């Protein structure tokens, strides 16, 4: 098992990292997607025209290996 860290950012705010012991990077990606699904209602209600939200997965060395982002942009 390997240790993976999950960093959640909402705009400029960063929540404390959470960690999980998982068998591989694919399992870490799946957990990040599950986290996003669980948080999706909060994400949508707090997005404005200039905000973004993301989950970054890092390996045991702290190297980012996967990032999922939601961004709201006004194009006018």
C-alpha positions in Angstrom: 0.0 0.0 0.0 1.1 3.5 -0.8 0.2 6.7 1.0 -1.5 9.4 -1.1 -2.4 13.0 -0.1 -5.5 14.8 -1.3 -5.5 18.6 -1.3 -8.8 20.4 -1.8 -8.7 24.1 -2.9 -11.7 26.3 -3.3 -10.6 29.5 -4.9 -7.7 30.7 -2.8 -8.7 28.7 0.2 -7.0 25.3 1.0 -8.5 22.7 3.3 -6.1 20.6 5.3 -4.8 17.6 3.4 -6.2 14.2 3.9 -4.3 11.0 3.3 -5.2 7.5 2.4 -3.3 4.2 2.1 -4.2 2.8 -1.4 -2.8 0.0 -3.6 -1.9 2.3 -6.6 -2.3 5.6 -8.4 -5.5 4.4 -10.2 -7.2 3.8 -6.8 -6.1 7.3 -5.8 -7.6 8.8 -8.9 -10.9 6.9 -8.3 -11.0 8.2 -4.7 -10.4 11.8 -5.9 -13.4 11.4 -8.3 -15.5 10.0 -5.5 -14.5 13.0 -3.3 -15.6 15.4 -6.1 -18.9 13.6 -6.6 -19.5 13.9 -2.8 -18.6 17.6 -2.8 -20.3 18.6 -6.1 -23.4 20.2 -4.5 -21.2 22.5 -2.4 -18.9 23.2 -5.3 -21.7 24.4 -7.6 -23.4 26.6 -5.0 -20.2 28.4 -4.2 -18.8 29.0 -7.7 -18.8 32.5 -9.0 -17.7 33.9 -12.4 -14.1 34.1 -11.2 -13.6 31.0 -9.0 -12.2 27.6 -9.4 -12.1 24.5 -7.3 -9.7 21.5 -7.4 -8.6 18.3 -5.8 -4.9 17.4 -6.2 -3.6 13.9 -5.5 0.1 13.6 -4.5 2.2 10.6 -4.0 4.3 9.7 -0.9 7.1 12.1 -2.1 4.6 15.0 -2.4 4.7 14.9 -6.2 1.3 15.8 -7.7 0.1 12.9 -9.9 -3.5 13.8 -10.6 -5.7 16.9 -10.5 -9.4 17.4 -11.0 -10.6 21.0 -11.5 -13.9 22.8 -11.8 -13.7 26.4 -13.0 -16.4 29.0 -13.6 -15.6 31.7 -16.1 -17.7 34.5 -17.6 -16.8 34.7 -21.3 -18.5 38.1 -21.8 
